Amino acid sequence: MSNINEEYIDEYIRNLVPDRNELLTELEKYADENHVPIIEPEVGQFIKTIIRTKRPKRVLELGTAIGYSGIHILESSDSIEQLVTMEIREDIANIALENFKKANLEDKVELMVGDACELLPTVDSKFDLIFIDAAKGQYNLFFKEAQRLLNDDGIIICDNILFRGMVATDELVIRRKKTIVKRLRTFLKDIMETEGYTSSILPIGDGIAIILKG
Ligand SMILES: C[S@@+](CC[C@H](N)C(=O)[O-])C[C@H]1O[C@@H](n2cnc3c(N)ncnc32)[C@H](O)[C@@H]1O
């Protein structure tokens, strides 16, 4: 239960999303069985649509997990020359590496293992698309770094910004998530008010934000 949409709406949209290929389907099953959070099919479809519209060359991802979204991103368009992706957990990053190999995509991937908060300041190349899907409490910091690293005309997409509905109403907030919710609310206000950017918040999956430079 996402608490974002009525269940029948989520289910209806999800059933319309085309089936994924064999490897992605296998990874969805692995994620489900091992409790690894990955993007929902409708979020994946949205990202694919944006990628095919913008045809980015260089993509940055924060939060690799098992490589599911990374593979999905790379397979969305042959315009992508490089995916730089960051993951804090070495064990899960190793699984991602194996999966990028299985997809024959390892040549296009630079996997950086470590805390994105520390890794980002060491990066100075620019990106056409930045996908933020790591520590939710750090989205404000990630957005600051993403602004520095985004090409003109670039796009930032952020996942889980409604955080099981908690961001939209205090009624759903559970005590131990209070700080994350507070930070996500500040983040959403910030992206809407930052000059030079146009942003939109969409209630699909766990909530996504799309931020355009310009
Ligand atoms: C929601 S999962 C990413 C799912 C992935 N994008 C997908 O859809 O296939 C979030 C991942 O971010 C990683 N993570 C959390 N905090 C991080 C940080 N500060 N720096 C880098 N990775 C982080 C977690 O270990 C986890 O694997």
The ligand as an SDF file (V2000), in Angstrom:
LIG
                    3D

 27 29  0  0  0  0  0  0  0  0999 V2000
   15.8090    2.7480   -3.2540 C   0  0  0  0  0  0  0  0  0  0  0  0
   17.3660    1.9810   -3.3770 S   0  0  0  0  0  0  0  0  0  0  0  0
   17.8630    2.3020   -5.0300 C   0  0  0  0  0  0  0  0  0  0  0  0
   17.1050    1.4930   -6.0170 C   0  0  0  0  0  0  0  0  0  0  0  0
   17.6390    1.5730   -7.4310 C   0  0  0  0  0  0  0  0  0  0  0  0
   17.7660    2.9460   -7.8750 N   0  0  0  0  0  0  0  0  0  0  0  0
   16.7040    0.8250   -8.3550 C   0  0  0  0  0  0  0  0  0  0  0  0
   15.5640    1.3170   -8.5490 O   0  0  0  0  0  0  0  0  0  0  0  0
   17.0720   -0.2390   -8.8610 O   0  0  0  0  0  0  0  0  0  0  0  0
   18.4020    3.1170   -2.5180 C   0  0  0  0  0  0  0  0  0  0  0  0
   19.8730    2.6980   -2.5150 C   0  0  0  0  0  0  0  0  0  0  0  0
   20.6310    3.8300   -2.1090 O   0  0  0  0  0  0  0  0  0  0  0  0
   21.6950    3.3730   -1.2950 C   0  0  0  0  0  0  0  0  0  0  0  0
   22.1070    4.5250   -0.4630 N   0  0  0  0  0  0  0  0  0  0  0  0
   21.5200    5.0000    0.6590 C   0  0  0  0  0  0  0  0  0  0  0  0
   22.1730    6.0850    1.1130 N   0  0  0  0  0  0  0  0  0  0  0  0
   23.1910    6.3000    0.2460 C   0  0  0  0  0  0  0  0  0  0  0  0
   24.2240    7.2760    0.1920 C   0  0  0  0  0  0  0  0  0  0  0  0
   24.3260    8.2430    1.1010 N   0  0  0  0  0  0  0  0  0  0  0  0
   25.0980    7.2060   -0.8440 N   0  0  0  0  0  0  0  0  0  0  0  0
   24.9960    6.2300   -1.7790 C   0  0  0  0  0  0  0  0  0  0  0  0
   24.0410    5.2850   -1.7670 N   0  0  0  0  0  0  0  0  0  0  0  0
   23.1540    5.3180   -0.7720 C   0  0  0  0  0  0  0  0  0  0  0  0
   21.1060    2.2260   -0.5020 C   0  0  0  0  0  0  0  0  0  0  0  0
   22.1110    1.3630   -0.0060 O   0  0  0  0  0  0  0  0  0  0  0  0
   20.1910    1.5710   -1.5390 C   0  0  0  0  0  0  0  0  0  0  0  0
   20.8580    0.5220   -2.2040 O   0  0  0  0  0  0  0  0  0  0  0  0
  1  2  1  0
  2  3  1  0
  2 10  1  0
  3  4  1  0
  4  5  1  0
  5  6  1  0
  5  7  1  0
  7  8  2  0
  7  9  1  0
 10 11  1  0
 11 12  1  0
 11 26  1  0
 12 13  1  0
 13 14  1  0
 13 24  1  0
 14 15  1  0
 14 23  1  0
 15 16  2  0
 16 17  1  0
 17 18  1  0
 17 23  2  0
 18 19  1  0
 18 20  2  0
 20 21  1  0
 21 22  2  0
 22 23  1  0
 24 25  1  0
 24 26  1  0
 26 27  1  0
M  CHG  2   2   1   9  -1
M  END
$$$$
